């Protein structure tokens, strides 16, 4: 029998109000540390997925209020308390001291210079370099003619190292020093480019086009974030695919670190359509709540009808930057259609979270919201289980066809000759699989531009 949310869970998972509060600095009474820590403890005790791992979160862990306050007062900051409450198997829960910035990030609004990059290290020499993955339109990067595939190894004239890259690349203004990378050799170049970050809202539907190859229509979607406020744009892309009569579909989530579970559910329903009302995933919570079954559906968050393709096979391109909702898309579709995963192994995040605020029911717009601080939690509260019972893929999802990106020749995204897309097209036409790795094993991925975002590798709950 299908389980349902408890009344409390329905209330808590109501759509978060995303408009920002006005600046209330003058109104703040500046909540005490113990006040904030009391909120953090209550929220974790109620919702934390791994509550059972922490005896201190048990409902009967304290015999009196004084004993509980003594525990809370043992921590100097909210951050210290939060760290103490985390399970050793939790890699993703976090605490913020400014939830307004977090809400903006969930809508795709960040401070951004438009250069989306990856960072890698040559294991033979220890050298670190960045490579441009793609460039966002109408940004400092696009105005300065940055292009996918460009290599850089210096920031503000300092060579990138394991100790400085975080500090250098998190700045609002910096210059990059270009380099070349050929035959495993990194060579600095004289050219530098200055970049400036500004507030920017990224449309995650980066490329959506129909390729015609040997008379066959193939849809290609590069999708860079599961953002519910762009559901209409995503649905419109599928309307175009449907009108074009595509026979095969390639979804590129190689740089997609996740986002909304609801949007992922909708995207899976766009790919298919023939499974409306059948189980997509089960959301499993701690013992305080019933599990929740999420079905394939025919409406997006705006109540528009989903443009479904009724496909029985889909190609999904992944890398080690594909996380959470990107992995959920693969897992949720696997019991129903032939999923051909091409690229490299994903991150391994099957858990979801939600934002909890200091109010009577932990909602942003709930009664008695504490206006004297802007702390909020984003704890793991659920794990996803597909219709076949598959979950706990802590080591990531392995590709059907393994192809690495070649940093010395990344190719153009959406070009049929780009290595990952070419592997999908070759499989569509039965031209055989690639012979193996295209990237030397001695190169290690160490970071990317999105790791500076509050929503990095997050999968979270929203409702319509």
C-alpha positions as CSV (number, residue, x, y, z in Angstrom):
1,X,0.0,0.0,0.0
2,X,1.3,3.4,-0.9
3,X,2.6,5.4,2.1
4,X,2.0,9.1,2.5
5,X,3.6,12.0,4.2
6,X,2.6,12.8,7.7
7,X,0.8,16.1,8.1
8,X,3.9,17.7,9.6
9,X,6.0,16.6,6.6
10,X,3.6,18.1,4.1
11,X,3.8,21.4,6.0
12,X,7.5,21.4,6.1
13,X,8.0,20.6,2.5
14,X,5.8,23.3,1.3
15,X,7.4,25.4,-1.4
16,X,10.0,27.7,0.1
17,X,9.3,31.3,-0.4
18,X,12.2,32.4,-2.6
19,X,11.9,36.2,-2.5
20,X,14.5,37.8,-0.3
21,X,13.7,39.5,3.0
22,X,14.5,43.1,3.1
23,X,17.7,44.0,5.0
24,X,16.8,43.6,8.6
25,X,20.2,44.4,10.1
26,X,18.7,47.3,12.0
27,X,15.9,45.2,13.4
28,X,18.1,42.3,14.6
29,X,18.3,41.7,18.3
30,X,21.1,39.2,17.4
31,X,20.0,35.9,18.7
32,X,22.2,34.2,21.3
33,X,24.4,31.3,20.4
34,X,22.3,29.0,22.6
35,X,19.1,30.1,20.9
36,X,20.5,29.2,17.5
37,X,22.0,26.0,18.8
38,X,18.6,25.0,20.3
39,X,17.0,25.4,16.8
40,X,19.8,23.3,15.2
41,X,19.4,20.5,17.7
42,X,15.6,20.4,17.3
43,X,15.8,20.3,13.5
44,X,18.4,17.6,13.4
45,X,16.6,15.5,16.0
46,X,13.4,15.7,14.0
47,X,14.6,15.3,10.4
48,X,18.1,14.0,10.1
49,X,18.3,10.9,7.9
50,X,21.1,9.4,10.0
51,X,19.6,10.3,13.4
52,X,20.0,6.7,14.5
53,X,23.8,7.0,14.1
54,X,24.0,9.7,16.8
55,X,22.8,8.7,20.3
56,X,22.7,12.3,21.3
57,X,19.8,12.8,18.9
58,X,17.7,10.1,20.4
59,X,14.3,11.4,21.7
60,X,15.2,10.4,25.2
61,X,18.9,11.4,25.2
62,X,18.5,14.0,27.9
63,X,16.7,13.6,31.2
64,X,16.1,17.3,31.8
65,X,16.2,20.7,30.1
66,X,19.2,21.6,32.2
67,X,21.1,18.5,30.9
68,X,20.3,19.4,27.3
69,X,21.3,23.0,27.8
70,X,24.6,21.9,29.4
71,X,25.3,19.8,26.2
72,X,24.5,22.8,23.9
73,X,26.6,25.2,25.9
74,X,29.5,22.9,25.4
75,X,30.0,24.3,21.9
76,X,31.3,27.8,21.2
77,X,29.6,28.2,17.8
78,X,26.6,26.8,16.0
79,X,29.0,25.4,13.5
80,X,30.8,23.3,16.2
81,X,27.5,21.9,17.4
82,X,26.3,21.0,13.9
83,X,29.6,19.2,13.1
84,X,29.2,17.2,16.3
85,X,25.7,16.1,15.2
86,X,26.8,14.7,11.8
87,X,27.1,11.0,11.1
88,X,30.4,9.7,9.8
89,X,28.6,8.5,6.6
90,X,27.3,12.0,5.8
91,X,29.3,13.9,3.2
92,X,26.7,16.4,2.2
93,X,24.7,18.1,5.0
94,X,25.6,21.7,5.7
95,X,24.8,24.8,7.8
96,X,24.6,28.4,6.5
97,X,24.6,31.6,8.4
98,X,22.8,33.5,5.6
99,X,19.9,31.7,4.1
100,X,19.1,34.5,1.6
101,X,22.2,33.6,-0.3
102,X,21.3,29.9,-0.2
103,X,17.8,30.6,-1.6
104,X,19.3,32.6,-4.4
105,X,21.6,29.8,-5.2
106,X,18.7,27.3,-5.4
107,X,17.2,29.6,-8.1
108,X,20.5,29.5,-10.0
109,X,21.6,33.0,-8.9
110,X,25.2,33.2,-7.9
111,X,28.1,35.6,-8.1
112,X,29.7,34.4,-11.3
113,X,32.3,35.6,-13.9
114,X,30.9,33.1,-16.5
115,X,33.8,30.8,-16.6
116,X,32.7,27.3,-15.7
117,X,35.9,25.3,-15.2
118,X,37.4,22.1,-13.9
119,X,40.7,21.7,-11.9
120,X,43.0,18.8,-12.4
121,X,46.5,17.8,-11.1
122,X,49.2,16.0,-13.0
123,X,50.2,13.2,-10.7
124,X,53.6,12.9,-12.3
125,X,54.6,16.5,-11.5
126,X,52.0,17.8,-9.0
127,X,51.2,20.6,-11.4
128,X,47.6,22.0,-11.3
129,X,45.7,23.5,-14.1
130,X,42.2,24.6,-14.9
131,X,40.3,24.0,-18.1
132,X,37.3,25.9,-19.3
133,X,34.3,23.6,-19.5
134,X,31.8,26.1,-21.0
135,X,31.2,29.9,-20.9
136,X,28.0,31.5,-19.8
137,X,26.5,34.2,-22.1
138,X,26.5,37.9,-21.2
139,X,29.3,37.5,-18.6
140,X,32.8,38.7,-18.1
141,X,34.1,35.5,-19.5
142,X,32.1,35.8,-22.7
143,X,33.0,39.4,-23.1
144,X,36.6,38.5,-22.9
145,X,36.3,35.8,-25.5
146,X,37.0,32.8,-23.3
147,X,36.2,29.5,-25.0
148,X,35.7,25.9,-24.0
149,X,39.0,24.0,-23.9
150,X,41.2,27.0,-22.8
151,X,43.8,26.0,-20.2
152,X,45.1,28.2,-17.3
153,X,47.7,27.5,-14.6
154,X,48.0,30.9,-13.0
155,X,45.7,33.2,-11.1
156,X,46.8,36.8,-10.5
157,X,50.3,35.8,-11.6
158,X,50.5,33.0,-8.9
159,X,51.0,29.5,-10.1
160,X,48.1,27.3,-8.9
161,X,49.0,24.9,-6.1
162,X,47.1,22.5,-3.8
163,X,47.4,25.2,-1.1
164,X,46.2,28.3,-2.9
165,X,43.7,27.4,-5.6
166,X,40.7,27.8,-3.3
167,X,41.6,31.2,-2.1
168,X,42.6,32.5,-5.6
169,X,39.6,31.2,-7.5
170,X,37.0,32.3,-4.9
171,X,37.9,36.0,-5.3
172,X,35.4,38.3,-7.1
173,X,38.1,39.7,-9.4
174,X,41.1,37.9,-10.7
175,X,43.1,37.3,-13.9
176,X,44.0,33.9,-15.3
177,X,47.3,33.1,-17.1
178,X,46.7,30.8,-20.1
179,X,48.7,27.7,-20.8
180,X,48.8,24.9,-23.3
181,X,48.6,21.2,-22.5
182,X,49.9,18.8,-25.2
183,X,51.3,15.3,-24.9
184,X,51.0,15.5,-21.1
185,X,53.2,18.6,-20.9
186,X,51.8,21.8,-19.4
187,X,53.4,25.0,-20.9
188,X,52.6,28.5,-19.6
189,X,51.7,31.1,-22.2
190,X,52.1,34.9,-22.0
191,X,48.4,35.8,-22.4
192,X,46.3,36.7,-19.3
193,X,42.6,37.5,-19.1
194,X,40.9,39.5,-16.4
195,X,37.5,38.3,-15.1
196,X,35.0,40.0,-12.8
197,X,32.1,38.3,-11.0
198,X,28.6,39.7,-10.9
199,X,25.2,38.4,-9.7
200,X,24.0,36.1,-12.4
201,X,21.1,33.7,-12.9
202,X,22.1,30.7,-15.1
203,X,19.6,29.0,-17.4
204,X,20.4,25.3,-16.9
205,X,19.1,24.4,-20.3
206,X,22.4,25.3,-21.9
207,X,22.0,23.5,-25.3
208,X,18.9,21.9,-26.8
209,X,19.1,20.9,-30.4
210,X,18.2,18.2,-32.9
211,X,20.9,16.6,-34.9
212,X,20.2,15.0,-38.2
213,X,22.7,12.2,-38.9
214,X,22.3,9.8,-41.8
215,X,18.7,10.8,-42.0
216,X,18.0,10.0,-38.3
217,X,16.9,12.6,-35.8
218,X,18.8,12.7,-32.5
219,X,18.0,15.1,-29.7
220,X,20.8,16.5,-27.7
221,X,20.2,18.3,-24.3
222,X,23.0,19.8,-22.2
223,X,21.4,20.3,-18.8
224,X,23.5,21.9,-16.1
225,X,21.3,22.1,-13.0
226,X,17.9,20.8,-11.9
227,X,16.3,24.2,-11.2
228,X,12.5,24.3,-10.7
229,X,12.2,27.9,-11.8
230,X,13.4,26.8,-15.2
231,X,11.0,23.9,-15.6
232,X,9.1,25.6,-18.4
233,X,12.3,26.1,-20.4
234,X,13.1,22.4,-20.0
235,X,9.6,21.4,-21.0
236,X,9.7,23.7,-24.0
237,X,12.9,22.0,-25.2
238,X,11.1,18.6,-25.1
239,X,8.2,20.2,-27.1
240,X,10.8,21.0,-29.8
241,X,12.2,17.5,-29.7
242,X,8.7,16.1,-30.0
243,X,7.9,18.4,-32.9
244,X,11.2,17.4,-34.6
245,X,10.3,13.7,-34.3
246,X,13.5,12.7,-32.7
247,X,14.2,8.9,-32.6
248,X,17.0,9.0,-30.0
249,X,17.9,11.3,-27.1
250,X,21.2,12.2,-25.5
251,X,21.0,14.0,-22.1
252,X,24.3,15.6,-21.1
253,X,24.7,16.0,-17.4
254,X,28.5,15.7,-17.3
255,X,28.8,19.0,-15.3
256,X,25.4,18.8,-13.5
257,X,25.8,18.6,-9.7
258,X,22.1,18.2,-9.0
259,X,19.2,20.1,-7.7
260,X,15.4,19.6,-7.3
261,X,14.0,16.1,-6.9
262,X,10.7,17.3,-8.4
263,X,12.4,18.6,-11.5
264,X,14.3,15.3,-11.9
265,X,11.0,13.5,-11.6
266,X,9.5,15.7,-14.3
267,X,12.5,15.2,-16.6
268,X,12.2,11.4,-16.3
269,X,8.5,11.8,-17.2
270,X,9.5,13.9,-20.3
271,X,11.8,11.2,-21.5
272,X,9.1,8.6,-21.1
273,X,5.4,9.3,-20.7
274,X,4.2,5.7,-21.0
275,X,4.7,5.1,-17.2
276,X,2.5,7.9,-15.9
277,X,1.3,7.0,-12.3
278,X,3.9,4.2,-11.9
279,X,6.6,4.4,-9.2
280,X,9.6,6.6,-10.0
281,X,11.4,6.5,-6.6
282,X,10.7,5.9,-3.0
283,X,11.9,8.6,-0.5
284,X,13.0,6.9,2.7
285,X,13.2,9.0,5.9
286,X,14.2,8.4,9.5
287,X,11.8,6.7,11.8
288,X,9.9,9.9,12.6
289,X,8.2,9.8,9.2
290,X,6.6,7.5,6.7
291,X,8.3,6.8,3.4
292,X,6.9,8.6,0.3
293,X,6.4,7.1,-3.1
294,X,7.0,9.5,-6.0
295,X,5.4,8.6,-9.3
296,X,6.0,9.4,-12.9
297,X,3.6,12.3,-13.7
298,X,2.2,14.4,-16.5
299,X,2.5,18.0,-15.1
300,X,5.4,20.2,-14.3
301,X,5.6,22.6,-11.3
302,X,3.7,25.4,-13.2
303,X,0.8,22.9,-13.9
304,X,1.7,22.8,-17.6
305,X,1.3,19.4,-19.3
306,X,4.6,17.5,-19.7
307,X,5.8,17.1,-23.3
308,X,6.7,13.4,-23.2
309,X,8.7,11.5,-25.8
310,X,7.6,7.9,-24.9
311,X,11.2,6.6,-25.4
312,X,12.3,3.2,-24.5
313,X,16.0,4.1,-24.5
314,X,18.0,7.1,-23.5
315,X,21.7,8.1,-23.5
316,X,23.0,10.0,-20.5
317,X,26.5,11.5,-20.5
318,X,28.3,11.7,-17.1
319,X,31.6,12.5,-15.4
320,X,32.9,12.6,-11.9
321,X,31.0,15.9,-11.6
322,X,27.6,14.4,-12.2
323,X,25.9,14.2,-8.8
324,X,22.6,13.8,-6.8
325,X,19.6,14.6,-9.1
326,X,21.7,13.7,-12.2
327,X,22.3,10.2,-10.6
328,X,18.7,10.0,-9.6
329,X,17.6,10.5,-13.2
330,X,19.7,7.4,-14.2
331,X,18.6,5.3,-11.2
332,X,14.9,6.2,-11.5
333,X,14.8,5.4,-15.2
334,X,16.8,2.1,-15.1
335,X,13.8,-0.2,-14.1
336,X,11.8,1.1,-17.1
337,X,14.0,1.9,-20.1
338,X,17.4,1.1,-21.5
339,X,19.7,3.7,-20.0
340,X,23.1,3.9,-21.8
341,X,25.4,5.8,-19.5
342,X,28.5,7.2,-21.3
343,X,31.5,8.9,-19.8
344,X,32.9,8.2,-16.3
345,X,31.7,7.2,-12.9
346,X,29.5,9.7,-11.0
347,X,29.9,11.1,-7.5
348,X,27.6,8.7,-5.6
349,X,25.0,10.8,-3.9
350,X,21.6,9.2,-3.4
351,X,20.4,11.3,-0.5
352,X,18.2,14.4,-0.5
353,X,17.9,17.4,1.8
354,X,15.6,20.3,2.5
355,X,16.1,23.8,4.0
356,X,15.1,24.1,7.7
357,X,14.5,27.5,9.3
358,X,14.2,28.6,12.9
359,X,10.4,28.8,13.1
360,X,7.6,26.8,14.8
361,X,7.4,24.4,11.9
362,X,10.9,24.9,10.3
363,X,9.4,26.8,7.3
364,X,10.8,30.0,5.9
365,X,7.3,31.5,6.0
366,X,6.2,29.7,9.1
367,X,4.7,31.3,12.2
368,X,7.2,32.8,14.6
369,X,10.1,32.8,12.3
370,X,13.1,34.0,14.3
371,X,14.1,37.3,12.6
372,X,17.2,37.7,14.9
373,X,19.5,35.5,12.8
374,X,19.7,34.0,9.3
375,X,21.1,30.6,10.1
376,X,19.5,27.7,8.2
377,X,20.2,24.0,7.9
378,X,20.4,21.9,4.8
379,X,20.6,18.4,6.3
380,X,20.2,15.1,4.6
381,X,16.6,13.9,5.3
382,X,16.0,11.1,2.9
383,X,17.6,8.6,0.6
384,X,16.2,7.6,-2.8
385,X,15.3,4.0,-3.7
386,X,14.3,3.1,-7.3
387,X,11.5,0.8,-8.3
388,X,13.8,-2.2,-8.1
389,X,15.0,-1.4,-4.6
390,X,18.4,0.0,-5.8
391,X,20.0,2.6,-3.6
392,X,23.2,3.3,-1.5
393,X,25.5,3.7,-4.6
394,X,28.1,5.4,-2.4
395,X,30.8,4.7,-5.1
396,X,28.8,6.3,-7.9
397,X,27.2,4.9,-11.0
398,X,29.5,3.3,-13.5
399,X,29.1,4.0,-17.2
400,X,27.9,1.5,-19.7
401,X,30.6,2.9,-22.1
402,X,33.6,4.5,-20.5
403,X,35.0,7.6,-22.2
404,X,37.1,10.2,-20.5
405,X,37.3,13.8,-21.6
406,X,40.6,14.8,-23.3
407,X,41.8,18.0,-21.7
408,X,44.1,18.7,-24.6
409,X,41.1,18.4,-27.1
410,X,37.8,18.9,-25.3
411,X,35.9,19.5,-28.5
412,X,32.7,21.5,-28.9
413,X,29.7,20.7,-26.8
414,X,26.8,19.4,-29.0
415,X,29.2,18.7,-31.9
416,X,28.7,15.1,-33.1
417,X,32.5,14.7,-33.1
418,X,32.9,15.6,-29.4
419,X,34.1,12.5,-27.6
420,X,31.2,11.6,-25.3
421,X,28.5,12.6,-27.7
422,X,30.3,10.7,-30.5
423,X,30.4,7.6,-28.4
424,X,26.6,7.8,-28.0
425,X,26.1,8.4,-31.7
426,X,28.4,5.5,-32.5
427,X,26.3,3.2,-30.3
428,X,23.1,4.4,-31.9
429,X,24.4,3.4,-35.3
430,X,26.1,0.2,-34.0
431,X,29.5,1.5,-34.9
432,X,31.2,-0.2,-32.0
433,X,32.4,1.1,-28.6
434,X,35.5,3.2,-28.0
435,X,38.7,1.2,-27.4
436,X,39.1,2.5,-23.8
437,X,40.3,5.5,-21.9
438,X,41.1,8.7,-23.8
439,X,42.6,10.5,-20.9
440,X,45.9,9.5,-19.1
441,X,45.2,7.9,-15.7
442,X,47.8,10.0,-14.0
443,X,45.5,13.1,-14.1
444,X,43.4,13.6,-11.0
445,X,40.3,15.8,-10.7
446,X,40.6,18.1,-7.7
447,X,37.8,20.7,-8.1
448,X,35.5,22.7,-10.3
449,X,33.9,26.2,-10.4
450,X,30.5,25.0,-9.0
451,X,32.2,23.8,-5.7
452,X,32.1,27.4,-4.6
453,X,28.2,27.4,-4.8
454,X,26.0,26.7,-1.8
455,X,24.0,24.2,-3.9
456,X,27.0,22.2,-5.0
457,X,26.2,18.4,-5.2
458,X,22.8,19.0,-3.5
459,X,19.6,17.2,-4.1
460,X,16.6,18.8,-2.4
461,X,12.9,18.5,-1.8
462,X,10.4,20.9,-3.3
463,X,6.7,20.7,-3.9
464,X,4.3,22.3,-6.3
